[in-house]
Amino acid sequence: MKTNLKLTIAVALSSFICMNANAQVRSWTHNGSLSFNQTTGCGICDGELWSQAGEAHLDYDILGDANPLNAAYVDLAANNSCLSSTDCYYTKGLIVNDFQYSFPTNVTITITGIEVKIFARAVNKNAIKDLQVQLVLNDAPIGTDRSSTAYWSKTYSGRTYGSSTDTWGTALTPAIISDPGFGVIFKVQNMTASTKRFIADWVYVVIYYTVSN
């Protein structure tokens, strides 16, 4: 017998609980500094550093908090200007990983899709766009970049990438997804001619899979 299930885990720039029918849910609290890694693998590369990356906590609750108290943020230079990690129009990668996934044993698990949701906002409209939204394994991007061409809203909103049938152009196994180094990398860029701020509060990931005996 084959069963369709989905596993929802959130790291909000700590953690977010999402309850769904036919879902397996695990959640915990991560210190932000463990969930975020913006320099590993290329600490000297250009790209604006995120501020308060280690202090981002979950302030968005089930009822919906429109103004999180703690979040990662970045002030981006004018478009096409990138002189250093303190003066650049795009960001270093914000990596969220170590989701601590677990799967049933003694059955065959097939990963059918991954859905990523990022809850964030731009301070100004028509200013900030994605540069990269991609899965990572041990800080190395894998699969297809699913970044959007749409501008980020001025109000906090959850933007969804992937779906229950999207494996992001890569072969995914329970072993890969359970690896502490598995996660998501997120970068944004300023499309305007003046400095603009962007704020990111949380990321959650839904793993869709089938179970067969």
C-alpha positions in Angstrom: 0.0 0.0 0.0 1.3 3.5 -0.9 0.5 6.5 1.3 1.0 10.1 0.5 2.4 12.1 3.4 4.1 15.4 4.0 6.6 16.4 6.7 6.6 20.0 7.8 9.5 21.5 9.6 10.2 25.2 10.2 13.2 27.2 11.2 12.2 30.7 11.7 15.0 32.2 11.9 14.0 29.7 14.7 10.9 27.5 14.4 7.3 27.6 13.2 4.6 24.9 13.8 2.3 24.0 10.9 -0.4 21.5 11.5 -2.0 19.7 8.5 -4.2 16.7 8.1 -2.1 13.7 7.0 1.1 15.5 8.0 3.9 14.5 10.2 5.2 17.5 12.1 8.3 18.0 14.2 9.4 21.3 15.6 12.0 22.6 18.0 13.8 25.9 18.8 17.1 26.6 17.2 19.4 29.5 18.3 19.5 31.7 15.3 23.3 31.6 15.1 23.1 27.8 14.5 20.4 28.1 11.9 22.1 30.9 9.9 25.3 30.6 8.0 26.1 33.4 5.6 29.9 33.1 5.1 30.9 29.4 5.1 32.5 28.5 1.8 33.0 32.1 0.7 33.6 34.4 3.6 35.5 37.0 1.5 33.1 37.1 -1.5 31.2 40.3 -2.3 27.7 40.6 -0.9 26.2 42.5 1.9 26.2 40.9 5.3 22.9 40.3 7.0 22.5 42.1 10.4 21.1 40.3 13.4 21.3 37.0 11.7 22.0 35.3 15.0 19.2 37.1 16.8 16.3 36.3 14.5 13.6 34.5 16.4 10.1 33.4 15.7 7.7 36.3 16.3 5.2 35.3 13.7 2.6 33.2 15.5 -0.3 31.1 14.4 -2.6 34.2 14.7 -0.3 36.2 12.6 2.1 38.9 13.9 2.5 41.7 11.4 5.6 43.2 13.0 8.2 40.7 14.3 10.4 42.0 17.0 13.5 40.2 15.9 14.5 39.4 12.3 17.4 39.3 10.0 17.8 42.5 8.0 20.1 44.0 5.4 20.7 47.5 3.9 21.5 47.1 0.3 23.5 49.6 -1.8 22.2 51.0 -5.1 21.8 48.6 -8.0 25.0 47.3 -9.6 27.2 48.7 -6.8 29.2 46.1 -5.0 32.4 47.3 -3.5 32.6 45.1 -0.4 30.6 43.2 2.2 29.4 46.5 3.7 28.6 48.2 0.4 26.8 45.9 -2.0 23.5 45.7 -3.8 23.0 42.0 -3.2 23.4 39.9 -0.1 25.5 37.0 1.0 23.6 33.8 1.2 21.4 33.3 4.3 21.5 29.5 4.9 18.9 27.8 7.0 19.7 24.1 7.7 19.8 21.3 10.3 16.0 20.7 10.2 16.3 17.4 12.1 14.0 15.5 9.8 13.1 11.9 10.5 11.3 9.3 8.4 9.6 6.0 9.1 11.9 3.0 9.0 11.4 -0.5 7.4 9.5 1.0 4.5 10.3 2.6 1.2 10.3 6.4 1.2 10.1 8.3 -2.1 10.5 12.1 -2.0 7.9 13.6 -4.4 8.4 17.3 -3.7 9.6 20.2 -1.5 7.9 23.4 -0.7 9.8 26.3 0.8 8.1 29.4 2.3 9.9 32.6 3.3 8.2 35.2 5.4 9.8 38.6 4.8 9.3 42.1 3.4 11.0 45.0 1.7 10.8 48.5 3.4 10.0 50.1 0.0 7.8 48.8 -2.8 9.3 47.9 -6.2 12.7 47.7 -4.7 13.9 44.2 -3.8 13.8 41.0 -5.8 15.2 37.5 -5.1 18.7 36.7 -6.3 18.8 33.0 -5.3 16.5 30.5 -3.6 18.0 27.1 -3.7 18.4 23.9 -1.7 21.8 23.3 -0.2 23.8 20.4 1.2 26.8 21.1 3.4 26.7 24.8 2.2 26.8 23.8 -1.5 23.8 24.7 -3.6 22.1 21.7 -5.3 19.3 21.5 -7.9 17.5 24.3 -9.6 17.3 27.9 -8.4 13.6 28.7 -7.7 14.0 32.4 -7.1 11.1 34.7 -8.2 11.2 37.7 -10.5 8.5 39.5 -8.5 9.2 42.4 -6.2 8.9 41.7 -2.5 5.9 43.5 -0.8 6.2 46.3 1.8 4.1 44.2 4.2 5.1 40.9 5.6 4.1 38.0 3.4 4.9 34.4 2.9 6.3 33.6 -0.5 6.1 30.0 -1.6 8.7 28.2 -3.8 8.3 24.6 -5.2 5.4 22.3 -4.6 4.3 18.8 -3.7 5.5 17.6 -7.0 8.7 19.7 -7.4 12.0 18.0 -6.5 13.9 21.1 -7.5 15.7 19.3 -10.4 17.8 17.0 -8.1 17.6 13.5 -6.8 16.5 13.7 -3.1 16.6 10.8 -0.6 15.6 10.5 3.1 19.4 10.4 3.8 20.0 13.7 2.1 17.1 15.5 3.7 17.9 14.1 7.2 21.5 15.3 6.9 22.2 18.3 9.2 23.8 20.1 6.2 20.5 20.0 4.2 18.7 23.3 3.9 17.9 26.4 1.9 20.0 29.3 0.8 18.4 32.7 0.2 19.8 35.9 -1.4 18.1 39.2 -2.4 19.1 42.2 -4.5 18.3 45.9 -4.7 16.9 46.9 -8.0 16.8 50.7 -7.4 19.3 53.6 -7.5 19.3 54.2 -3.7 19.9 52.2 -0.5 17.0 50.0 0.5 16.3 47.7 3.5 15.0 44.1 3.4 13.8 42.1 6.4 13.5 38.3 6.7 11.8 36.7 9.6 11.4 33.0 9.0 11.7 30.1 6.6 9.8 26.8 6.7 10.1 23.7 4.5 7.5 21.0 3.7 8.8 17.6 2.5 6.2 15.6 0.5 6.8 11.9 0.2 5.2 8.5 -0.3 5.5 5.4 1.8 5.3 1.9 0.4 5.8 -1.4 2.1 
